[in-house]
Amino acid sequence: EMAEKTLTRMDLSEAVFREVGLSRNESAQLVESVLEHLSDALVSGEQVKISSFGTFSVRDKSARVGRNPKTGEEVPINPRRVLTFRPSHLMKDRVADGNKS
């Protein structure tokens, strides 16, 4: 099993700082700006496609009747917007190969 490691926005700006050579402050601003652009696009319903990484999409799901698995009782599920991520083929392969190490 893989170790429970989490990459944070601080880790990202630290990496930009080390690898790109911007100041710490500029690195944090760069990461912040990228995340803000991604968020704004998704909020406005745009698809976000990052080649060789994957695609984030917003889907509108219509109302439907669900079922409580414990009781079998029918429960209305309201229409809602959901965010989905589809990894690229390259990303899928890289993740799959990562398991072998």
Phi, psi and omega in degrees: 000146182281148177296144179284082177253145181232130176269124182253172177295331176294319176300319180296313182290330174297318179295319177298316178303311182290318191265334184260333177088012171285162175293165179303317182295314179296322180298315179297319180295321179298310180300315180302315181297316179298313181297322179295318177298316179300310182300312182300317180299313182294319179300322181275009174088005178284152172275143177244116184243119179243110190299145184061010173242294179163183184235128173262132178226152174255129178241139173268120178258133183278167179297146175205170178262123176257182181223135174286115185298331180289312188258344183077001182287140179281136182230130177289136176249122185289156174298146182203162174259134178235152179257129178238154176234127174244113180292149176289165177303316180301315180296318177302314181296316181298318180294317180298317180291331180298334180292338187282337186290000000 
